[in-house]
């Protein structure tokens, strides 16, 4: 029968009946939260050996977690084979903002035209979770529930290509959204919750023009706040 010391020596968190792969998920979840929350700053070094010591694991689960993070674009391997937290791409900020606002508009307009009753229920459920996160001043929960809210709207529009693109844009923008929330000291004004509610009301009324207008205003005020923090850029005006 193995002693407590023997159990503690088992690699990769296998002791105590932990399932295979759970160590990888734990490392991935923690590092992802730290990157998205800007605790690990863009451009900082990612030390595989240091992480193995930090988590009390071999390098194998650490490496697997880093591969997942690299697949999401959150870490980057440089030509000299060192690994860093991916920098924010300031050079491509303007086209990113253009695409983001366009997806706010297009997905909300389509949702107003095509949604089913079940779609509105999902959107309202996501909105309730976002409102609770705002009340709790939980920045990471605000980021996650805001993305879920807008993706539920995109899914209600019924265009899977728009939904996939919007999800990619929202994922890429999570660190910028963290900066955005920091500019409010994580105390978002109630108007952000109210703006979501107004979009839901326009969707429920199947008022596509109003839904798009509100989504555009909502997206643009977020973009302008981030622009103020990071960079200046021209706004792209595309008529739908």
Buried (B, 14 or more C-beta within 10 A) or exposed (E): EEEEEEEEEEEBBBBEEEEEEBBBBBBBEBBBEBBBBBEBEBEEEBEEEEBBEEBEBEBEBBBBBBEBBBEBEBBBEEEEEEBBBBEBEEEEBBEBBBBBBBBBBBBBBBBBBBBEEEBBEBBBEBBEBBBBBBEEBBBBBBBBBBBBBBBBBBBBBBBEEBBEBBBEBBBBBBBBBBBBBEEEEBEBEEEBBEBBEBBBEBBBEEBBEBBBBBBBBBBBEBBEBBBEEBEEBEEEEEEE
